[in-house]
């Protein structure tokens, strides 16, 4: 599944900045904690607050995940 991970406002659950794009078969759920590794320094730790799975016309699954930076 193709996944886009976004930072989110904790009160409105609106997408903010795109943190990462990746593919995974793991079943993510609200409350999961994820470490996003970027170039250089320490990894960014986030907690999922929403997982939205979409079925595309061609049958592919895609997901948007909203997360709070910790």
N, C-alpha and C positions, 0 to 999 in steps of 0.2 A: 504494500500500500504506500502511496506517495503521501507524505505528511509535511505540513507547514506549521511551524511552531512560532507563535506570536506572543510578545509581551502584551499585557492587558492592564487596563484600569481596574482596580479591585472592586469598584462600586458599580460601574456600568457594564462591565464585561465587553468592552469594545476593543477591537484589534488595534494595536499600536505598532511597534516596530517588529519586523520579521527577524527572528533570532536564528532560525535554521530551517533548512529544507533537507529532507532525507527520506529514505525508503525503509520500511520495517513491517514485519508481520506480527510484532508484539501488540497485544491488546492493551493500549494505554487507557487509564481511567482517572477520574477526578481524584486529586490527592497525591498522585505519583510525583516524586521528586526526580528531576532530571538535571544533569550537569552538562552544560553546553561549553565545549572546548573551542576556543578561538585561537587566533595567532597571538603568541606572546604569553601574557600573564596567567593569572588564576582562572579556572573555569567558572562560568556563571551558573549559580544554582537557582532553579526555578521550581515552583509547585504548580501542577496543573489545576485549573479551576473550571475548565470546560473542554470537552472533546466532541467535535462535530464531524460525523462521517457522512460522506456524500457518495452516491452511486451515480456515475457518469453514464451518458447515453450508450457508450460502447461497453458498459459493464464493469469498467475499472472502478476500484474504490480509491477515494482520496479522503484526506482528513485535515481539518484545521484544529489546532490545539491552542487554547489560550492559557497563559501562565503568568504567575506573579513572580517577580524577581525577589529572591530572598537575600 
